[in-house]
Amino acid sequence: MADPRCPTDIVLPLSFLGRLSLATMAALFVLGISGSRGEDVTVFAAASTTNALSEVAELYAASDSPGQEVRLVFAASSTLAMQISKGAPADLFLAANPAWMGYLAERQAILPESRRDLLGNRLVLIAPADSRLQIAIGPGLPLVEALGDGRLAVGDPAHVPAGIYAKAALETLGVWQAVAPRTARAANVRAALALVDRGEAAAGIVYQSDVAIGRRTRVAAIFPVSSHPPITYQLALVAGSNLSGAKRFYRFLLGPEARAIFRKHGFLTATPGS
C-alpha cells in the first residue's frame, strides 16, 4: 500500500513526544494514568476513543494487579500509525480503521498474532442542537440544500478514518461530488465534532460514540450500515514494545470490564474470543 499523505509538519519522536512539532502536539492529547509501580505502557489510540479508553485505564490503574502507569496518546489513527512506523515509542495501538493497522502490519511494526477486532461504531449526521436541520438518509439526499450557507464538518477523508467512512457513505448515496466542496475537513473526528458544537459548521458526520461529548449538538440522522464499510477498531501490540507490561493491559482491554465501559460510551463490542 502506498504511503498515505500525512501532515508535513510532523517531526517524528526519538523519545516520548520529545521531538514532535508544535502542530503535531496540538493534535495529540496525552493522559497518564498512574498505578503504584511497574512497567509503564504507552497506548496510541484513535481520538474517538478518548473518553472511553481513559475510563478503562482509570479502572485498570485502580485494580490490584497492574501496578504500572498507562500513558494514553490520542489523535487520528493515520497520524499515530505514521508515528509508530517511524519508531514512536508506543506499546499498543488502537486504530479506528483496519487499513491503518494493515499499514503497520506491512511494515512489520506490529505483532500480527496480537491483531484483534475490538470495537465497532455507527456513523451519524449531527447538527447544532438549536438548528432546524431535518433530513432522511437515502439515495440523493438533499444534504447540500440542508446545509444552507454552512459547511459539513468531517474528518479529512484523505487519511482520517471517520472521514473515509463519511466519504464512502456519501458516495454510496450519490451526493459526495456535490457535497465535497462544502466540507470543513478536520484533523480528527473530535475536531469535526467541535466545529459543529461551536456552531462553526451547519452539520457534521461523526461516530455515534462521539455524540455524548458534544454539549450543543444532536443526532439528525443515522447512516445505514450498508452505506459504508463496517466501522471496525483494531487493537495490536507494537513490535519491539514493552511486551511484559503491554500484554497485561492488552488482556484487560479484551476483558468484560473494559467491554462494559466501551458499550456505555456508545461503542459496539466484539464477541469475546473473536
Helices and strands as residue ranges (DSSP letters): H 22-27, E 29-33, E 41-46, G 47-49, H 50-62, E 70-75, H 77-85, E 92-95, H 98-106, G 112-114, E 116-120, E 123-128, H 143-147, E 152-155, H 161-172, H 176-179, G 180-182, E 183-186, H 189-197, E 203-207, G 208-213, E 217-222, G 225-227, E 232-237, H 243-253, H 256-264, E 268-269
